[in-house]
Amino acid sequence: MDKIRIIGGNMLNGTIPVSGAKNATLPLMCATLLTEETLTLENVPDLADIKTLIRLLGSLGTHVEIDGDATAKADIGRVIHFTSADINNPIAHYDLVKQMRASVLVLGPMLARLGHAKVSLPGGCAIGARPVDLHIDGLTAMGANITIEDGYIVASAPEGLKGCKFHFPKVSVGATENLMMAASLAKGETVLTNVAREPEIVDLGQCLMAMGAKIEGLGTDKLTIQGVEKLHGAHHRVVCDRIEAGTYAIAVAMTGGEVLLKGANMCLFKATAEKLKEAGVTLKQEENGLRVSRDPKVPLKPFDAMTEPFPGFATDLQAQMMTLLCIAEGAGMITETIFENRFMHVPELMRLGANITIHNSSALVRGVKQLKGAPVMATDLRASVSLVLAGLVANGETTVDRIYHLDRGYERIEEKLRACGANIERIHG
Ligand code: EPZ
């Protein structure tokens, strides 16, 4: 099992290229199931989750062709062509779905295109139970017959899906994406209210429209979709990863220095950017990216933050912002409202000398002068990257174990950080 070893104390200076968004790429890849023509995606990040979904799509019958060699072309990024002309096996098996929960996003497209689908329930994960009841309720409202059999969602719509009005009782990114894709091929009009508004949703909607879908309201909490007979192929560039960009902005905020986050767009993570400014970090949007800097002689000021659906403070940046608070001058409060168990990084940060007290879904963080390096263990994707951030500033050596969690969402993280001066290396286990 690979580990990452960091010797803390170096500032970060230079340029970090931000990759295409993992959480946009995954639903975009599932959209290939909506058409028999080729969907080409560019700026596709090279991540474990993408590899897993490529395997799953291949098992369904999708032909996947990675353009040229796998190394990213300078400013285009990886290009992958997906062709789902004949989906000869509409069953998404547990062994693949359990590795990557977003596999449930094949349900809506397969049901809409083929009229039937069998997808394993994804099961829970480290950060929470992660139910899919909203996906099922929405598709049922569109006329699907859905039963749960032996841990699988068994869905059928022999006469095709019908447009409907569906109000989400709670905001769900994945359920919004599943229903957007299903509604694109349903008969008639679908009106979805209280939908998620994340930039990845907008990116999916733009790709669906390029494929011929008729969608109004992208970026708002109401989507009106006119179903069409067929969708055609398209060529779409994946939006940049706001969570990766936010993570590296927090890294520079902690170490001090100045880094250009190439391709990053601050308005995609505005709530976090505002908090970083409150902490004393300088963020300047430029033509080809976001320049982030902090003078290490000026102490970080604390803040309070509560996670909310977009455009609120992103839950996927919660662990990273908590890590910044660990070395701020004073106390700050972080409240997690989206997932029920997303403080797994706290005990590991405390091994590094952080002073954190948890009260239910809030964590009170009292900044300390210096964190101290130690062996720590990753538990989930964003918790693992928060341990890397802590290691960048901790005194001495920090080793982060189980970094397969990290490889799910961060492309070449040790290369990107080392190029800016971090003393970091991957130890192959
Ligand atoms: C997406 O997960 C992201 N994953 C998550 O990123 C992100 O944390 C989350 O949205 C919130 O922004 C991808 O896009 C692949 P939800 P998703 O449905 O769609 C509850 C990362 O680190 N819920 O918006 O699964 C759910 O339990 C990952 O990159 C139901 O109750 O999240 C949660 O409490 C982690 N019933 C809340 O809603 C449902 O049917 C929000 O979940 C669906 C969700």
Residues whose N, C-alpha, C, O or C-beta is under 5 A from the ligand:
A	BS01	EPZ	N23 L26 A102 R130 P131 V132 D133 L134 H135 V171 S172 V173 G174 A175 T315 D316 I338 F339 L381 R382
